[in-house]
């Protein structure tokens, strides 16, 4: 019965049922279902949502909604699932670069990464280069995700990468970028390791880096 309820939880996340999903999570915890199994179901559901988005079955609004449903379930699960560092897929710092106040894309990436097992430190919008480098150092991050929607702020990406080099951390961290002002060529020119056209694309790249 519990296994069936796990599958039902997956379906409610995929179907964007923000009321039923938390209820099912509480019921599963009350039945002594292992928290890591519930977490796995959340990840599986978000993989399905990502597939639907890529196939054109879901649009940005559905992707955002699915992330919100997953976050609600994760909040309930978190007290029972205090992961050790070894249990995280990877450690990621996210930031919108200095001079840019946009955060929707970054927030969606953060939701997807968190629900897929990454430890995410989002340092916000309009973030100075030195603060991003500091966050990477403090969190021993393996990946840095930088967002830039304004063409005037794109050079900030190069500044962050150069500061990571000066701090001796560039070889230890992968840099992925995204945003309307960017494309694959620009990302490569500024020294980024990857470019995500969509949040789902960004998640895939991060998973490939960490899981092979």
VENMOFEN-V554073 format. One record per pair of residues at least 6 apart in sequence whose C-alpha atoms are under 8 Angstrom apart, sorted by the first residue. I is the first residue (numbers start at 0). J is the second residue. If there is no record, write none. Layout:
i = {I:I}
j = {J:J}
This chain:
i = {1:1:1:4:4:5:5:5:6:7:8:8:8:8:8:9:9:9:9:10:11:11:11:12:12:12:12:12:12:12:13:13:13:13:13:14:15:15:15:15:16:17:17:17:20:20:21:21:21:24:24:24:24:25:27:28:34:34:34:35:38:38:38:41:41:41:42:42:42:45:45:45:45:45:45:48:48:48:49:49:51:52:52:52:52:53:62:63:66:66:66:66:67:69:69:70:70:73:87:87:87:88:88:88:88:88:88:88:89:89:89:89:89:89:89:90:90:90:90:90:90:90:90:90:91:91:91:91:91:91:91:91:91:92:92:92:92:92:92:92:92:92:92:92:92:93:93:93:93:93:93:93:93:93:93:93:94:94:94:94:94:94:94:94:94:94:94:95:95:95:95:95:95:95:95:95:95:96:96:96:96:96:96:96:96:96:96:96:97:97:97:97:97:97:97:98:98:98:99:99:99:99:99:99:100:100:101:101:101:102:102:102:104:104:104:105:105:107:108:108:108:108:109:109:111:111:111:112:112:112:113:120:120:122:122:128:128:128:128:129:129:131:132:132:132:134:135:135:136:140:141:141:141:142:142:142:142:142:143:143:143:143:144:144:144:144:145:145:145:145:145:146:146:146:147:147:147:147:147:147:147:148:148:148:148:149:149:150:150:153:153:154:156:157:157:160:160:160:160:163:164:173:173:173:174:174:174:175:175:175:175:175:175:176:176:176:176:176:177:177:177:177:177:178:182:182:183:183:186:186:186:187:193:194:195:195}
j = {27:30:32:23:27:27:37:40:40:23:20:23:24:40:41:40:41:43:44:44:17:19:20:20:41:44:45:65:68:69:44:45:47:48:65:65:61:64:65:68:68:67:68:71:68:72:71:72:75:37:72:75:76:75:37:34:76:79:80:80:73:76:114:69:114:115:114:115:116:65:66:69:111:114:115:57:62:65:62:199:57:58:59:62:199:199:107:107:107:110:111:114:110:110:114:110:114:114:116:117:118:115:116:117:118:206:209:210:116:117:118:140:141:142:209:117:118:119:120:138:139:140:141:142:117:118:119:120:140:141:142:143:144:119:120:121:122:131:134:135:138:140:142:143:144:105:109:119:120:121:122:123:143:144:145:146:105:121:122:123:124:125:126:131:144:145:146:101:102:105:123:124:125:126:145:146:147:124:125:126:127:128:145:146:147:152:155:156:124:125:126:127:128:152:155:125:126:152:124:125:147:148:149:152:124:125:124:147:148:123:124:146:146:178:198:146:198:198:198:199:201:202:119:121:198:199:202:118:119:202:119:134:138:131:134:155:158:159:162:159:162:159:159:162:163:140:141:143:168:172:171:172:173:172:173:174:175:205:172:173:174:175:174:175:176:177:156:174:175:176:177:176:177:178:153:176:177:178:179:180:181:178:179:180:181:179:180:180:181:180:181:189:189:189:190:169:174:190:191:169:170:191:192:193:191:192:193:191:192:193:194:195:201:186:191:193:194:195:194:195:196:197:201:196:194:196:193:194:192:193:194:193:204:201:201:204}
